[in-house]
C-alpha cells in the first residue's frame, strides 16, 4: 500500500521500452540465471548514453538484450514413439546386444594381448591354469532368482534383480582392515609375509597385497559382508592394484597377480555363501580404483600443461587390471571413486578393448566421487557432466561413492537419478570425517539417512564406503527392504549430450539471438583468427586462453580448437593447448570441438579431454575402410563427430551429392560402426557465393535444401557448417558478411533444421534488425533470386567500405546506392 519514493522520477510500467521492461521482469522475478549480468550490461550502456550526450557525441550501440527463443523445426523422428525401457542401454558388442551368457571359460580367451599379460605375470605356475569358473548347467533351477555361470545371462539377471528390489553392496575394505589391526598384529612383517620378507621398501599400508600375503584376512572380511551384512555383491580388494598405483611400493610386476588373487578369494567366498542359499546368488564386483595420478590436473602450479600420467599409460595399466580381475573370476567390472573423469575414460576404454578382444559380455558399473558440497569432482565436473562424459561406455549402473556422508550426498544422487538412463547406485561414507579422521555415523544413523534415497526412488543398488562395516550394511539392507527400487526411466528422443565442466544437450540450446542453434566459436582457429595464429606461432598460450574465454562470454556454446599450420607442430600444439584449456574453468566449462586436417592430431587432443567433445572431422574421402576405423576409435572415446560431405570422388557441391554422400556415411556409421546417430553432425559444405562465377550462385540454396533432406533421411543427426566460407568474396567489410550470414542462418535454421555452425558469436546479427534494403540484397544473393544479385551486393559493399573510410577521415558519409 505504501512506499517511500521520489514521485517525480516514477515511471509508468506501460511506458517502459519493451526490451528494458523484459530485463526488469527477469531481474525482479529472478527468471533467468543471467538477469543481473544483462541488467549490468544495460546499465553500462545507459551510462555511456549519458556521457555521450554530455560530450555531444553519437550514442553508443545499444546492447541486444534477451531475445525470445524461436521454435526448432520438427522432423518425423522428433515425434516417433519409443518403446518402454526394459533394460539399460546396451553396449555395441555383439555378446551384450544378444545377451550371450559369459561362459566363464577364460582359458579359451586367447587374444595375444591378453595372453601376453598372463605370460609375464608373477602368478605362481600352479595357479596359471586356474582361470575357469563355469558351473554345470543343472547346478540350480533355470529360473530367477537362481543363477548358474555359463548358463544364464548376468545382464538379464541384474536387470531383474535391480527392478525387483534395492540390491545391497558391501562396505569399506580399508576400515575393516584397520579394525582387524586393532585386535591383531598387522605390521610391516605381516604385510610382507614370507614371500616378500626381503622386499626393498616399506609396504605397510598396501592393503591390496594382503590378498597374497594374508589371504585369510581378506577372505574373512568378504565373508563378514556376505553373511553379517547380507550383501548381494562384494567388491574385490583391488582398489590400488594397477601398475601405476603399485609404483609406490615398487610392486608394478605384481599387478596381474594382485587382481587375480583379490577376485579369486571373493569368488570362492561368494560361491561358498551362495551354496548355503542358492535363491540368493552372490556376485563378485571387480573394483578398478582411480590410481594415484590425475590426467586432467597439472601437478605443477607453474606449468598448467604438465601431467604425471598419459591417457595411453592409464589404458595399459587398467587393461592389465581387467585381465587379472576376469581371470580371477569376477562377474562385474566397476570403475569407482572417480575424481578425475579422464582417468575413468581411460579405464572405460581399457574395459571396452578387453570386451571386444574377448567377445565376452561383462556388465559394467561406474561410480564417481564429488569431493564437497559444490557437487563437483576434483577435476571440476558436475555430476551431470561426469555422466555425459562416460555414458558412451553404456554402464548398467552409474552413481556416486565416497567423500560425502549419506546426508550430504542426497541432493547429488537426486540429480544423478534424474540424469541417468541406466540403474543408479550409491555407497556413501559413514558421515564426514571427524577431527581424528574417523567416521561417527552408526549403522542406525546411516540407514535412517539412506531412507530419503529409498522413499524418493533414487537408487537400485546401495552400500557403504569409508567408515562403514558389516553392521552398517545390514542396517541399510533392512531399511532398503521396505522400499521399491528406482524404475528405469522412459526412453526419450536421443539427444547429443556434450560436456566440459558442465553438461549440455545440443537439441535444448538456443543462442543469444533466440535461434535453436549451437554457436561454435571460431576464434581459437588459426584459419579463423589472425590474432590467435600470431599467439600460437609465438607460443603465447596464456593470451590464447583469453581469446577462448572471450568467446564463451560472447555467446559460444562450444570452442573450436584448430592449430593447423605448416609452420607449427600441430600434434604438440593441440595437446598443449587442450591441456592448458582444461585447467581453466572459464574455458573448460564448455565442450570443445577438436578440429584438424590430420586424424592423429584430433585423436591426441581427445586423449586430454575429460568431457565429451566433438571431433571435426572425418569423411569418406579416405575410403570406407579407414573411415570405419576412424569412426570406431571416436565411438570408443565417446566423442561426437563432424562428417564432411566428401567421398572418394571429392567434395559435394550440389544438393544431390550432399544428400547422397551424407546418407551413405550415415548408413555406414549407424549400421556398421554402431555410432549413436544423435552424435553425428554432417557438414554438407558451406561454399562461397557471390564470386562472379555462375556455377557458384546456387551454393546457398543447395546447402539449405540438402540440410532439410538429410535431416529427413538421417534421423537424429545435426547439420553444421563453416559460415564464414559463405561470404568469403566480401571479406574486409564485416557488416556485409554478417548480414549475409544472418539471412542464410535464419532460413537454414528455421526452415531447414540446421543445428550447429562455426561462427563469431559476437558479430552475429539478428535477421530482423537488418536494414530492409540490405536484407533484400542478402536474400537475393543467398537464394540466387536475381541475375544481378552479386553485382548489386558488390556495389553495396563498395559503399559500406567508403562509409568506413569516411568515418576514419572525419568526412561526411557518401551517398547510399539506390539498390533494387
Buried (B, 14 or more C-beta within 10 A) or exposed (E): EEEEEEEEEEEEEEEBEEBBEBBBBBBEEEEBEEBEEBBEBBEEBEEBBEEEEEEEEEEBEEEBBBBEEBEBBEBEBBEEEEEEBEBBBBBBBEBBEEBBBBBBBBEEBEBEEBEEBBEEBBBEEEBBEBBBBBBEEEBBEEEBBBBBBBBBBBBBBBBEBBBEBBBBBBBBBBBBBBEBBEEEEBEEEBBBBEEBEEBEEEBBEBBBBBBBBBBEBBBBBBBBBBBEBBBBBBBBBBBBBBBBBBBBBEBBEBBBBBBBBBBBBBBBBBBBBBEEEBEBBBBBBBBBBBBBBBBBBBEEEEEBBBBBBBBEBBBBBBBBBBBBBBBBBBBBBBBBBBBBBBBBBBBBBBBBBBBBBBBBBBBBBBBBBBBEEEBBBBBBBBBBBBBBBBBBBBBBBBBBBBBBBBBBBBBBBBBBBEBBBBBBBBBBBBBBBEEEEEBEBBBEBBBBBBBBBBEBBBBBBBBBBBBBBBBBBBBBBEBBEEBEBBEBBEBEEBBBBBBBBBBBEBBEBBBBBBBBBBBBBBBBBBBBBEEBBEBBBEEEBEEBBBBBBBBBEBBBBBBBBBBBBEEBEBBEBBBBBBBBBBBBEBBBBBBBBBBBEEBEBBBBBBBBBBBBBBBBBBBBBBEBEEBBBBBBBBBBBBBBBBBBBBBEEEBBBBBEBBBBBBBBBBEBBBEEBBBBBBBBBBBBBBBBBBBEEEEBBBBBBBBBBBBBBBBEBBBBBBBBBBBBBBBBBBEEBBBBBBBBBBBBBBBBBBEBBBBBBBBBBBBBBBBEEBEEBBBBBBBBBBBBEBEEBBEBBBBBBBBBBBBBEEEEEEEEEBEEEEBE
